[in-house]
Amino acid sequence: MKKKETVSVKVAQERLRQIEIKPGTEIIGVSEALGRICAQDVYAVINQPPFPRSPLDGYAVRSQDTQGASIKTPVKLKVIEHICAGMYPSKKVESGEAVKIMTGAPIPEGADGIIKQELTDEGNENVELYESVRAYGNYCFQGEDVKQGMLLFEKGVQLRYMHVGIMASQGMENIEVYAVPKIGIMATGDELISAGQPLIPGKIYDSNGPLLEARVSELGCSALRLKSLRDDARGLAEAVKSAIGHCNALITSGGVSVGVRDCMPDVAKLLNAEVLFHGINAKPGSPMMVMVIEGKLVFCLSGNPFAAAATFEVLVRPVLERMRGREEWKPQRVWGKLNTAFQKPSAVRRYVRGRIEDGIVWLPEGRHSSGMLASMAGCNCLVDIPGDSGKLDAGASVEVILL
Amino acid sequence: MKKKETVSVKVAQERLRQIEIKPGTEIIGVSEALGRICAQDVYAVINQPPFPRSPLDGYAVRSQDTQGASIKTPVKLKVIEHICAGMYPSKKVESGEAVKIMTGAPIPEGADGIIKQELTDEGNENVELYESVRAYGNYCFQGEDVKQGMLLFEKGVQLRYMHVGIMASQGMENIEVYAVPKIGIMATGDELISAGQPLIPGKIYDSNGPLLEARVSELGCSALRLKSLRDDARGLAEAVKSAIGHCNALITSGGVSVGVRDCMPDVAKLLNAEVLFHGINAKPGSPMMVMVIEGKLVFCLSGNPFAAAATFEVLVRPVLERMRGREEWKPQRVWGKLNTAFQKPSAVRRYVRGRIEDGIVWLPEGRHSSGMLASMAGCNCLVDIPGDSGKLDAGASVEVILL
């Protein structure tokens, strides 16, 4: 094959951004919604609290009745009812009357204040108050936390535990969320065998399949692991065509470079695919290709494990986030200072694995090759090194993408 | 009930820390291990790569044979074999010989360097080399990434996608992980009804049950939601006793204060529980209680939704992390600057909900009451305000716990 024209990461990202993505939605139970992306603006259907509520244990009174009350000049009221949380008052409080009330119970009609039980004689039939209360003192208004009709949270939010709690407090049973995209994962290469099989000379265990499957799952998509395939263009083309029939997108690894067994470009031709780009002006993973077949995106990553992992973050993840309903998702990028010098400048943009902790970026020394995977164990970020950076000294500021 | 002695958060945490926790372990498939906590140190069982490997498409040669090669004085070698990734060389390279080799293929015996195909005439039976290679140039050594026996990662690590990929690359099928603790969740209170039921006057929808269930699930534990119960000490005691029989720990909400319907202290007596503490010197959630029954921890949180959520983070989560195998887990605490003043100093330590973004801490204005839940929708941290802080001005540095 001829050397093809490569695009910058920015151009590649922009071409992907131009692809229209219309995630489906579904209505599910609030109790299953954790981690899903909300597909509706959520409004309050009831007031919270649903009734005026006592914030403490004490007596519901008419505030006017309590004026001038003190230890020396207590005000005596008739206790007409006892109300606990979960009960509802049956009587209206008239002048000279009080209702003994517990935290969380509804304040009866007529009362406009609560006197703490510690400021009374705690009587059950009559009560002596040792302090006055102002109008609406210790009074939680209906709808004080949430007014019916108020926007609680917006479409596009990833539902966490607090959202589940808020929806439950509103009595909501169901919620519209975006459907979980199904992502096919297909590792290719004659050299691959699966874990559990004996290691035949010349073969290696497939790590791209399991790694990509796990990452896709971490990101809240449904990963469909497909059989690893040999380097055969016709067989691969058939498998790709079949896979896109039951996936929202497909990720392959291997076969994208210029060797005799690099079949993915031939697959593109056989399937009459629209190739968005083939080759990015960045390391690792520069041979990667993205094509569209029957409206479905097929990401063809390098077979080198770290190259596949790095290009996944930079070019695949943003698309997956849009597919799951996060149209506005952006990677978390932060700045840190290199702990040691980085001696391998490159004319092209470079993604290097690292660990950021308290603003310091640690690089696994000498273990950066795109074929190496093990040094990712302690990593939590990709360091994004511009093409023109030159050699980086210890202490240099670098931007990282959090994993 | 009499007012009881309260303990500081620090003392409460220390008493919980003293409780011995012995998480169980189990052996599971690597493909199910995502998110679990590793219960073994993981060592490499094979070298990676398993054989000396070519990092590029080209020719495997004896470096000595290539000395002096240039465009003008090419070195001509006999091509004795073609090797792709996944194949294994059948011949040794002798002087004057070369093997055509593809990226990822095993380097044949005798060869000690690879010449890039772009620096040759790309011949199939004979090849002309236009450059020399030094000994072990372009040569990936066996075990270069990982040496058999090397420690890959340690016990206690939460398994992420890279760990799954690394284990797969080693051909590992199974891994020992900590068992997932089963945590019972029981909301109590006569006022509670469940989502989907009509809202009867005086009742509220239970949000603590769903919120705690969701949070426990987010943290990788298995949440066992138990029926919400009425404020009745005997009924509650029975339910608690039954629950701890099939949970590793139990979390209740409601009934811990000093009102007539606050039954949890009576439950403690009825079940002859060891009370670790009852009452913390902090807000919100100060009435909370922790007891040990038949060796199981029972966390009795306040019924106020935000109080339950906040004390969960500070006092329950650290225990759950230990139960799932993260003995050394610490909350992520960072410093930020308040966006607005916080006007409500308190004599005791205070936990306030907030949102930290780029070092700025936003507080949901005027919506801090422990009964309010809705304002947690946009929050991602708890601001930890010491008891002696006084009024905090805008710009003040505060420490937050990330949620």
Interface residues (C-beta under 8 A of the other chain):
Chain A: V30 S31 L34 G35 A44 I46 Q48 P49 P50 F51 R53 P55 D57 C84 A85 G86 M87 Y88 M102 T103 G104 A105 P106 C140 E144 D145 V146 M150 L152 F153 V157 R160 Y161 M162 H163 V164 G165 I166 M167 A168 S169 Q170 G171 M172 E173 G189 D190 E191 L192 A195 G196 Q197 L199 I200 P201 G202 K203 I204 Y205 D206 S207 N208 G209 P210 L211 L212 E213 A214 R215 S217 E218 R230 D231 S257 V258 G259 V260 R261 G303 P305 A309 R367 S369 G371 M372 L373 A374 S375 M376 A377 G378 C379 L403
Chain B: V30 S31 L34 G35 A44 I46 Q48 P49 P50 F51 R53 P55 D57 C84 A85 G86 M87 Y88 P89 M102 T103 G104 A105 P106 C140 E144 D145 V146 M150 L152 F153 V157 R160 Y161 M162 H163 V164 G165 I166 M167 A168 S169 Q170 G171 M172 E173 G189 D190 E191 L192 I193 A195 G196 Q197 L199 I200 P201 G202 K203 I204 Y205 D206 S207 N208 G209 P210 L211 L212 E213 A214 R215 S217 E218 R230 D231 S257 V258 G259 V260 R261 G303 P305 A309 R367 S369 G371 M372 L373 A374 S375 M376 A377 G378 C379 L403
